[in-house]
Amino acid sequence: MSLDREQVLRSAAVLLTRKSTATMDEVARAAGIGRATLHRHFAGRDALVRALEDLGIREVEAALDAAALDEGTSEEALRRLVAAVEPSAGLLSFLVTENQLFEGDELNEGWSRLDARVAAFFRRGQERGEFRIDLTPAWLTETLYGLVSAGAWAVQAGRIAGQDFQYMIVELLLGGARRSVER
């Protein structure tokens, strides 16, 4: 029987997004494999987290592609983006937290690509007069990541309904980021 590495990563992601302190033994059990098998593919927690990071970056890049951020209004594009990233929100929230623990000076280039794409989206919205110009694109990017992470945690903990995830994030972000029309 061959090991499906992607399935092991997805099982690990599900567990670690619920319990970030899970041991490698717990990850192996969640994936339905033995600890030795897990260690043959991922030498330790750092290797597992780096593989999860690559998976998360690929998924968020796919969400950015699917959201077609250049089409329609910035509000419509933001709604599409939050909808597209929702399936990966738990993994993203885990990685954002975990990266602070192990990245140091060696930031994965994928994060820089993601940041640049999201910041460019917010910058375009500012240039179109749809977003406030007193909030930097970098700040709006970090705010989006923070809201997605908080939403994922709140859904996992049962504090908000999963069906409210997109609405609550978009409405809160737009409520603060939308440029008001002065009369």
Buried (B, 14 or more C-beta within 10 A) or exposed (E): EEEEEEEBBBBBBBBBBBBEEBEBEBBBBBBEBEBEBBBEBBEEBEEBBBBBBEBBBEBBBBBBEEBEBEEEEBBEBBBBBBBBBBEBBBBBBBBBEBBEEEBEEEEBEBBEBBBEBBBBBBBBBBEEEBBBEEBEBEEBBBBBBBBBBBBBBBBBEEEBEEEEBBBBBBEBBBEEBBBEEEE
